[in-house]
Amino acid sequence: MGSTHIVNSESTEASHSTTCDLQFLFKFSLHSPLSSFSATCLPPETSFIHSFFLPTSYPIPSLEEIMSTVGGNYRQPSLSRRASRGATTTFSMEVFDNEVVPSSLQYAIAPILRVATEIQTERPRRFYAFEKAHRLDPTSSGRGVRQFKTSLHQRLERDNATSLESRVKKTDAREIESFYKQYYEHYVVALNKGDQADRSLLAKAYQTAGVLFEVLCAVNKTEKVEEVAPEIMAAANDVQSKKEIYAPYNILPLDGAGSNQSIMQLEEVKAAVTALRYTRGLTWPPTFEQHRQKTGELDILDWLRAMFGFQRDNVRNQREHLILLLANNHIRLNPKPEPLHILDDRAVDALLEKIFKNYKTWCKYLGRKHSLRLPQGQLEVQQRKILYMGLYLLIWGEAANVRFMPECLCYIFHNMAYELHGLLAGNVSIVTGENIKPSYGGDDESFLRKVITPIYRVIEKESKKGKNGTAPHTAWCNYDDLNEYFWSSECFLLGWPMRDDGDFFKSIRDVTQGKHSQGRPGKLGKSFFAETRSFWHIFRSFDRLWTFLLLGLQIMIILAWSDVSVYDVFQKNALYDLSSIFITAACIRFFQSILDVILNFPGYIRWKFTTVLRNFLKIIVSLAWAVILPMCYLLQNKSFQFSKLHKQLTFLDKLKGVPPLYIVAVAVYLLPNLLAAFLFIFPMLRRWIENSDWLIIRFLLWWSQPRIYVGRGMHESQFALIKYTLFWVLLLCSKFVFNYFMMIRPMVKPTQDIMKIRHVDYAWHEFFPNAKHVYGAIASLWAPLVLVYFMDLQIWYALFSTLYGGFIGAFDRLGEIRTLGMLRSRFQSLPSAFNTYLCPSDKTKKGGLSSSKSFHEVSASKRSEAAKFAQLEMDLLLVPNSSDPRLKVIQWPPFLLASKIPIAVDMAAQFRPKDADLWRRICADEYMKCAVIECYESFKLILNVLITGETEKRIIGIIIREIESNIAKGIFLANLRMKPLPDLCKKFVELVEILKDSDPSKKDSVVLLLQDMLELVTRDMMVNEIRELGELSQGSKDSGNQLFATIAYPPPNTAQWEEQIRRLHLLLTVKESATDVPTNLEARRRMTFFSNSLFMNMPRAPRVRKMLSFSIFTPYYSEETVYSKSDLEMENEDGVSILFYLQKIYPDEWNNFMERINCKGSEILENDENVLQLRHWASLRGQTLSRTVRGMMYYRRALKLQAFLDMASEDEILEGYKSIIEPSEEDRKSQRSTYTQLEAVADMKFTYVATCQIYGNQKRSGDRRATDILNLMVNNPALRVAYIDDVEEREGGKNQKVYYSVLVKAVDNLDQEIFRIKLPGPAKIGEGKPENQNHAIIFTRGEALQTIDMNQDNYLEEAFKMRNLLEEFNEDHGVRQPTILGVREHIFTGSVSSLAWFMSNQETSFVTIGQRVLARPLKVRFHYGHPDVFDRIFHITRGGISKASRGINLSEDIFAGFNSTLRRGNITHHEYIQCGKGRDVGLNQISLFEAKVACGNGEQTLSRDIYRLGHRFDFFRMLSSYYTTTGFYVSSVLVVLTVYAYLYGRLYLCLSGLENTIVRYARAKGRDGLKVVMASQSVVQLGVLMALPMIMEIGLERGFRTAAGDMIIMQLQQASVFFTFSLGTKVHYFGRTILHGGAKYRATGRGFVVKHEKFAENYRMYSRSHFTKALELMILLIVYKSYSTAAPDSRTYTFVTVFMWFLVVSWLFAPFLFNPSGFEWQKIVDDFDDWAKWMSSRGGIGVPATKSWESWWDEEQEHLQHTGLLGRFWEIILSLRFFIYQYGIVYHLHVAQHVKSIMVYGLSWLVILVAMIVLKIVSMGRMKLSADFQLVFRLLKLFMFIAFVVILFIFIKFLELTVADIFASLLAFLPTGWALLQIGQACKPLVKNLGMWGSVRGLARGYEYLMGLVIFTPVAILAWFPFVSEFQTRLLFNQAFSRGLQIQRILSGGKKHK
């Protein structure tokens, strides 16, 4: 943090007094008393006056500071926020005073405010802002205008007197005129130095001068000054002309003043700019920007704007975009273009091909000729190509939400390109005889108004029909439906210009009048697919999978039932039975064809005749096969006379037992399948067929699947097909072998035994007592087994993917370096690996230097990462910044050389044998050898620097020559005594320490040390005296001169010298081995991963100039940017603050931080600068935007370093990179310096856009986050912020909201607007995040785009590998080039808590081994979020990087992967590079996240993308896509359904009496297998098995011993409980979404979760998803225990139900187990009071769910309000299961007396009816009698109580009612009541009409009370024991935090007692 630049921005309230003079807008007012103006301008509603602004606190440059730039030595104010281009740390917390302006006044007032703020210290007279605001909105009708004017007027009134006193001239007119003249002469003119001018300062000066002249004119007008001085007018004209030249720019300063900028001097940029400015042959409208036409400043895009009416800023934006694309393509050409400054046609063609590939494919699909028509001449051809590309980009840049409809853009471009060709060809209109003109004209914004806005209105109208996601998907058209309208040639019926009466505009067409009036706008209807809400989509989308599984199950059952060996399947009977599978397949196909019609029926409006015909024929043909095959199957040869046919089919007799006719029918039936199998084997043939336009092929494809634009030709190469086919064949074989021998076959014999039972003693009233077989018992036993059969393929996939992923990872060399020991052992090979992969091949000669600089930059970056290192560790890790050529040795990092010198000294001092033996021992350790040589050479270097006397130099020279001569001859030990060597070393250390401190007063000490060292060498060490030395010494004495009296001390204090001395000191003094350096675990992980990645397979890095350019894209809404001081100090109810939490979670980093700022304890909060450092430190450990920006800006730093190594000479490299990153002011201003050239190259290759959606509103409202975002821009000048600005503009006398996409950057500590592009309406129509991304994607640049969430991080060492990653786009990855590069993530929140650790491991296994297998070999990896890298051109021409339709695209990211795959993209995965990622850390956060993902998967199941993938993939790839997307959630549902099926089956068996009968039969017959089946479990813990990939990945990357240890610790920390609980979350939300809908974005929050969640909050969150289901299962288990005879003893029962009880306990108590302080007694008491209060609170309008149970209860049923009739029907059907309890249990009561009549069940309903009547009477009595007739009400309750006791006594006495019967009755009647409640909720409209809704609510409240008490009681009992709370705390958090938490409680307790 040495270079950190901090601004004291929040200097408490004290700063307010010093900044009270800072005003908002100034005019040098002619109105002396302001009150004279107030009467006409002030609004009357003065009661609403409030201070709209707060004082600012950032310093403004004074006029003196401005004037100081005249001499060229502009000095930055000491606390200014101006920063270098690299990321620095700057904070300012001022509120945007200047920006807090109503939106309707923003663009007229804000510039004046900013200028006034700048000059107010010199000229404090002000008034113009108020006057102009009043003039713009005299009625104050705009939002916030009245408050603004009132507040401003009050401020001006208050400061009027003081401003009058400071006025220099007599009048305001003279005052402003004088100042304007002074400003122009001493600032504007002085700064204008031609090429040497500072462009940013000059641009600001012209803008300021322009505002000042506006004020001058206004003042003169007010004071009636008629003339303005000529010199003033001349200056004003000059300023006006220069203002346009010095326009704000993004990357390329394309105005006239920018040509001297470094980036504009790049040859490739010159080439692209020249090509765009070639306008020969273009006819300009005479009125279009005449001045610029004359000067030749207009280019091709200006002409397109003049012709088609594009927005000015859109043209500016896309001009820069196109130039950068062309320039980057041009510079990468090979062979190199000659000359380089002329744009090569190859670059234009390459870009043209990429941009228009989708357009050409679309034209070919629709049978139309594309509009890319080219002329003859070469220059004209290039011009025409650029025109076409510019036209497309301009259309795309202004298309707003239409960008989600790529084929709609193709349609627009197709017509506009045709018009463009007509314009250039001079075509003449047949009608008018004039030259063709664009249909929509070239007026300003005409393209937006006439083309985009009508289409946008259709999108908006359809979106409103969706009712914010609550309406069925079939009721409205989403983005896909509207886009797919353009997949048909009928779209051309819209014409051009588009006809208002076209089908596409039905929904917004005005209601027609007259005979054919429909009374409402028309309906466009769904397109090729309707997202009908149904579970049948699971079958429909993956029908081949389910057919395959059903047929496999049928085959296994037939084999097992026939007891036929696998080798005997061709026997007569077995073969006959097995051949029935074709009949099953035909029936399934018939069902599928019916299902297709039913589910797609809502799209009937847009059905074509061919679609109807195909569906009808499909049904007819499938029905025919479903009839023909059974008939042929049942036919026998003798039944019909087919003698001729039989003779011809004699070879079929070999298949004995199967009718030949049936065989023929099957053969014909299988012909399409055989063809499909053939095409499967040859994927290249299928690719050709699907892309073919031959009519016969199109007909065949039409029959097999509908012809649509996407999903064609997705098949992989032959080799890839073989790999994933082999994977699935092995997997399926394993599954079926296990299923057959372990599941199916053991069940057959018991089933056959059960079917032999004829007499059953039923325990209840059986409706079919004389049934031949007990089918109910068979179904009860087989249902769980069948469900497991359908589900266990997911388990087998987990197992195989784990093994294969581990195998691939090992071959990819993952985990080869995973410890510091491994790193040290291979460190010598790192430089060569670094040079091989990270340095271009032509730069390898500088390899060692390159790696040295890069390693130094990595190490230096650690400083900015808030001290993961102590200072000593930092020094040990640093590589020298610069190299001294005199040191002829590799300078390894000191941590490798630590302790080597002391060991070598001791070794030499004690060594006796020969020199060669000593040198051999030293050389045995390469690092020791290097350390010895380096120290020796450094010693010589120091002596050479210090010694200046000739005599001394001769003496030292003689000694050195003698030593080196002895070494060379091998007589070193013979001629020198080594025993004094340690003493010499001590002297040398003392010398180095003095040199390190560089204290001038210690010169004498240096002299003495040199003398001592000389004496030690010559007298004690040398055996033979050297005569010449003696003579020189004697001569010095004789002359009276003391040796070393004159030395160069202190030596020149350069950075290189200091670094060398510090390094030498480390080598000499560090005596302990640095094997544990660094100690920080995160630093170790990063070092080892980076080192390991250098040995992995990655593409070679190109030079920076030749690399692909890329952008980073981060969506942001209103999350934390930087933690404030109050955020850090705020304590929760436990007294735990974020700061305290971070101190305990990161203790070593906290200590290092305190060491670095030299602060102790609480002192840190006493210093404002330390507070800012602290906020920065904490923010970089949270999930904040500042952390993300810091990480992503490392890309820029890495590129600058790599560009430096590319272009620097050897001398510059030896001098060091530090001289470049810390340039002088002269280097900053010079456009020829290396620094500015590096900046230019970095700008060409890297762009970072943060799309802060509501930044404009935050700015206007004074939100602190806006200031934080500005600080990020100031500290990172390359950062751009895009936002949506909603502005009130007056049109027709009314204020209307107008929306803009705006891009800003930081200039001179303020944000500067670069582009402002008008939108057709609100950008957010669909899902928020993709809409936010879509509006800002037009501001990104480059060929690649990396999507980054704002909870991510990056590391400098990883940024070095970005060039390599981007090269993957050019590598061979199969038949298609990659379109998305998958990148692994590191989850950095794993240390926060045990839950965070579980999530971290789970997520890590998915983003590594999971996605590794998806990409290789399965080829079904999609886009699962960030930080994947997109082929930007591919995706912006195909709908963008996500989809945004409301609801269906809730998981927007994965749809980008679906879209890319369907459009013939290729998604790869790469693990040699990683980004950081934060995850949710608390249970509620995690549950919300998993609920969102589960809901998203539920919507995916209904989507067209999943359907198309399921049908267009080949069979095995379809299996891969299913089990890695929605299949995982379906399998989770099946796991839970298995539990339900098992328990309800057992419930049926034991309550009906079947179980007792079967057990008695088994005992009597000795059927042990039957007894085992009756007491077996069929539940598999899917969650535990899902941990297999986690174990494999940890083992692979950290060692299997570590993996085993981690797994044990995770189990001890109840990981199984967590994963089982998560299973419930997934199942609930996935199932409910498919059944009822209601999917929505759930904000999880990204803070640190250290607070205790109240019981009521947990109850609200998990009541329906977990608690009710767990209680249901618990009742099932209790009933099974009570009535089962198959598990009579506890041991058997426990074995059968242990996993189910574990699931119940996990679902009930996990929220409390993982809740901080969840078992603390006082909190339990408070939680109960809070829950009771919440339960009793009444709801109502405006009462939130957190305050009232009634409001929450209504909210929980919201999904039922919007579900369809089918949803309500299935809700009722599912509720019927609860009636079985009552029906079964009442017959087992003693009071039933073994009567099995149906009347017993009827009487039980009578009891329920009586109970309900009694409760209703009590309820009505409470309402009507409790207030006025309290006594009557009490008597009524007494009477009812007595009646109840009497009835109970009668039942016990005369009807044998027992206590057990009472408890059994509760088990019977409680589920019945719950069923009635569920049915009542599903039928809410009907129940409300009957007036029973109040009773339903009352019943629900009673159940909620009961459930709450059942759950709360065990928690409260455990809370009695203090050790439970202590155990839970240690279980939740790591030891340091647990210890710290207890200390904090003790301290807080101590404070209370004082």
Disulfide bonds with the S-S distance in Angstrom:
none
